[in-house]
Amino acid sequence: MVDHSNSTIELVKTYIGNEGDEYIIIGAKNGKEMWEVLDNNIPDLILLDIILPGEDGFLLASRLFQNDRYRDIPLIFISSKNSGKDKIYTD
């Protein structure tokens, strides 16, 4: 899970999984940390916040899909934004 908020990552860990559970959540607070995690782990799913320090979620998703090693990992965008213009991305 890539989210700038530690509290959001911890909330997801509480409700979805922790060490010893069926699902293990690995948190990263920005793109740099995400790439460091991916160097050692290939996740089954990436939960990706849209608003991040540095590169935003859309740019990170684009870079993931351009990389043969990561392009087949399912990705779900998450965001606290709720207006229509925040949910639509055009490149």
C-alpha positions in Angstrom: 0.0 0.0 0.0 1.3 3.4 -1.0 -0.2 6.3 1.0 1.3 9.4 2.5 -0.6 8.9 5.7 0.7 6.4 8.3 -2.7 6.3 9.9 -4.3 5.2 6.7 -1.8 2.4 6.2 -2.2 1.3 9.8 -6.0 1.4 9.4 -5.8 -0.9 6.4 -3.4 -3.2 8.3 -5.9 -3.4 11.1 -8.9 -4.3 8.9 -7.3 -6.3 6.1 -4.3 -8.0 7.5 -1.1 -8.0 9.5 1.9 -10.3 10.1 0.5 -13.9 10.6 -2.8 -13.1 8.9 -3.8 -14.3 5.4 -2.8 -10.9 4.0 0.3 -9.0 4.8 0.2 -5.2 4.1 3.6 -3.5 3.4 3.3 0.2 3.6 5.2 2.9 1.7 4.7 6.7 2.1 5.9 7.8 -1.4 7.2 6.5 -4.7 10.8 6.2 -3.5 9.7 3.9 -0.7 7.4 2.0 -3.1 10.3 1.2 -5.4 12.5 0.1 -2.5 9.7 -2.3 -1.4 9.3 -3.6 -4.9 13.0 -4.4 -5.2 12.5 -7.2 -2.6 8.8 -8.0 -2.9 6.3 -8.7 -5.8 2.9 -8.0 -4.3 -0.4 -9.6 -5.4 -2.0 -6.2 -5.4 -1.0 -2.5 -5.0 -3.3 0.0 -3.3 -2.0 3.4 -4.5 -3.0 6.8 -3.2 -3.4 9.4 -5.9 -2.0 12.3 -3.8 1.6 11.6 -2.7 4.7 13.7 -2.0 6.9 13.8 -5.1 5.4 11.7 -7.9 1.7 11.4 -7.7 -0.1 8.0 -8.0 -1.0 8.5 -11.7 2.7 8.9 -12.6 3.7 5.9 -10.4 1.0 3.8 -12.1 2.3 4.8 -15.5 5.8 3.8 -14.5 4.7 0.5 -13.1 2.8 -0.4 -16.2 5.8 0.4 -18.4 8.0 -2.0 -16.4 7.8 -5.7 -17.5 8.4 -6.9 -13.9 5.4 -4.9 -12.5 2.9 -4.4 -15.3 0.7 -7.4 -14.4 0.3 -6.5 -10.7 -3.3 -5.4 -10.2 -3.6 -1.8 -9.0 -6.4 0.0 -7.1 -6.3 3.7 -6.7 -7.4 5.1 -3.3 -8.0 8.7 -2.5 -9.8 11.0 -0.1 -10.7 13.2 -3.0 -14.3 12.9 -4.0 -15.2 15.4 -6.8 -15.6 14.2 -10.3 -12.6 16.1 -11.6 -10.4 14.4 -9.0 -11.5 10.9 -10.1 -10.9 11.4 -13.8 -7.4 11.3 -15.2 -6.5 12.0 -18.8 -3.0 12.0 -20.2 
